[in-house]
Amino acid sequence: MSDSTRDWPPERPWGWDRSGSYDVEDQRRKWRGWRRLVFPGIWLVYLGQTAAGVGKHSSGWAAVAGYAIIAAYCVCYLQALPALWMGRRRRFWTLYAALLVLCAVETLFAHEDAFVMCVFIAVQTVGVLGNRALPAIVALTLVATLTPRLVTSWHADVQPTNGLTIPLTALAMWGFFGVIRTNQALADARSEVARLAAENERTRIARDLHDLLGHSLTTITVKAGLARRLSERGENERAAGEIAEVEALSRRSLAEVRAAVAGHREVTLAGEIATAREVLRAAGVVAELPGSVDIVDTSLSELFGWVTREGVTNVVRHARAAHCTIRVDRNWIEIADDGRGGGVAGAGNGLTGLRERVEAAGGTVRLETTPFKGWRLRVEVPGAPSSERVEDASTMSA
């Protein structure tokens, strides 16, 4: 397979799986054109220090060469991350090597100021190596910090700024890529759960249709045959009765088929609990889930399904939790975790929309958060008396 057409990424640098849910063409479209230059290009302003170093340490054609190297470095940098994210790893490594060479050559013209380029190389290193980038980051930091002192002709001292900037930048980018990894893992998990749910629904519908239509069509065939024979014998009254039963059976079968086919479009608490189990397991969160939701008022099943979906999504995306508990009763549901808490849970359009749903049903939403002790989402709809027993009988570990 050619370098330009291989799946993204051929070796997932942040440990993403190959579930097939990642849209390669969509990512390639996003990284075409001017948009791919905006975010990484903003930070190239810090290469102004290198340009100042060229002006300070070089003149004439040497200065021209120094500025040309900076321009070439910017072009390579702006092409490197899109090449990695679009799966063109051979192209990325070529550009990465070019960045290293340009940085080394620039030291001839900008001296110690050329090592500002190592900050941008650190970004690329974290991007491609992820958790394995530590040795490379340490090496870059040492080179950028100590080399100016070792080259006596530069008359420069140790560069503590480089020793601080490079590790901090690498740490920030590691966190940034971690957020991307978490969000993509959540999307992959939901995509896989949706695929499995669709397969289960197709199997259920096929089974229901077989059971419904097999029995109904057999009965219709038998009764229609009987009506024909009665009609041939002149027993028209009995034949008309059999035809009436055939008509009623046909109508009932049609209604049952429609119900079987339409059932998968509904959001239910039981379905969302099953989805939550898979999503939390995929995110590495230990889950305590109700083994049965029969205790919940049937009129609240859809609403509590939406609560479960939004609550679990927030746990996986924002809470950084290790443990999540879902409890239900006749007219309330509670989702709690042991994550970082604070103000994370209260913000966002998702919870705003959920609050609107609950208020439309006459219920209330209560959020309780404590820094580093997690947060709790509780939705209660008055009207159905709460039972004395909380349903948390069967605990499942995800």
C-alpha positions, 0 to 999 in steps of 0.5 A: 500500500502506498504511503498516501493511501494507508489507513490512519495511523498505521501504528497508532501513536497514542494506543488507539485501537483499530475498531474501524470507526475512525473516518480517515477521509474526514480527517484528511479533509479537515487537514487540507487547506489553510485550516491545518496551518492556523493552530501550529502556525501561531506558535512559530512566532517564538522563532523570532528569538532565532531570527534575532540570533541570526541578526546578532551573530551573522551578517551578509550571505551568512545572515541570508542563509540563517533566515532561509533556514528559519523559513524552511524550518517553518515549512517543514514544521507546518507539514509534519503534524498533518502528515502524522495525523493523516497517516503518512508516517514516511513523510512525517519521519522525513520532515522530522529528520529535516527539522533536526538537520535544520536546527543543527545547521542553524547553530552555525548562524544563530548560535545558542538562539538556534536551540529554540527550535528544539521546543517545536521538535519536542512537540513533534516527538510527543506527537509520534512517540506518546508515552515513549517520548521521555528519553528523546525529550530528556536528550533534547533538553540536555542538548539545548541547555548544555551545548552553548556552554560547551562550544567555547567560541560562542562565549555563551553560558548554560541556557536554563530557559531551554531546560525549563521550556522544552520539558514543560512544552512536552508535558503540555502537549502530552496532556493535549494528545491525551485529551484527544486519545480519551475523546477518540477512545470514547467515540470508538467505544460508542461506535462499537457499542452502536454496531453491536447494538445494531447487530443485536437489534437485527437479530432480535427483529429477525427472530421476532419476525420469524416467530410472529409471521411464521405463526400468523401466516400459517394460521392465515393459510389454514383458515383461508383454506378452510374458508374456501372449502366451506364456500365450495360446500355452500356454507357461506356463513361459516366461510364468512366467519373464517374470513373475518378471523383472517382479516383480524389476524392480519391486522394484528400481525401487521401491528406486531410487525410494526412494533417489532421493527420500531422498537429499536428507535426508542431510548430506554434506561435498560439499553443505556445501562447496557451501553454504559457498561461497555463504554465504562469498561472501554474507558477503564472505569470500574462500574457498579450498575443496577442488575435490573431496572424494573423498579423504575416507573415505565413512564420514566424509562426514556428520560432516565435513559437520557440521564444515563447517557449524558452522565456516563459521557461526562464521567468518561470525558471529564471526571478522570474517575476510576469508579462510577456508580449508577443507582435507580429507584422508582422515580429517581436516578443517581450517577456518582464517580470518584473523579476530580470533581470541582466545577467540571460537571456543571458546565456544558451544553449536554447538561443544559439540554438534560436539565431542560428535558428533566424540567419538561417532565416536571423533575429536578436535576441536582449536581453535587461536586467536591474537588478530588472527591468526584461528583454526583448527578441526581435526577428526581421526578416527583409523582411516583412514590419512591420505594424503600429499596434501592435497586443495586442488586447486581454489580457489574465490573467494566 
